[in-house]
């Protein structure tokens, strides 16, 4: 019987890491945690409660006071076979994927006390191992001792096209140029923030999936899991 391990998948926005992580977790019977959805859910709360100023910056003092009122949770969706995100008991899985939320999430994710709260939740979720978690700092900050670490990247243009196609498939409004600009801005903010910046862990395996199909990515990832859980 294979030993249970922790699998950390980090990488740039819209590089397909969540799809890879979800599919692998389903295939091997592990728990999947979408950490990006956690920050998106906090962002949605902040948008609804007027916690961004006119310049688009986070009103940190007000957000800090309201953090105890923000409950992020996941419930398994039997139809999709994947977990959906909830904000204080409300299903928000689709609304947190909009370009409006995407344009603000990196600002929220850069706030130190937000990261502290989310990282504490993530560690609690993964303490029993048998978990696949994806995000920006899983292999560097949340689970630096994870047995398998993957760092996923792709060109900004490829990632923008994927995001465009994903939104169109959901029947949501999408503009390629706006999405490309958002991808590039998020890359910069994620890589330059003071707390847990996006970077490849020294022992992470790099995957550039710019020219790979989803099945090819899944096969590659499953092979890595087989090697590291033996």
JONORPE-V668965 format. One line per field, one symbol per residue. phi: phi as a letter, one per 20 degrees, with the letter a starting at -180 (. if undefined). Layout:
phi: ???
//
This chain:
phi: .fffcdddddrfflenffffffffgffdmefdcefffffffffggfffdlddefenefeffffgfegfedddbccfdffemcfdecdlnefcgeffeffffgfdfffffefgfffgfffffffffdfemmcdccrdcffedfcfdgfcccddbafgfffffffgfffffemdfbcgffffffffffgfffedffelffbffgdeeecedgddffgffffffffffffedf
//
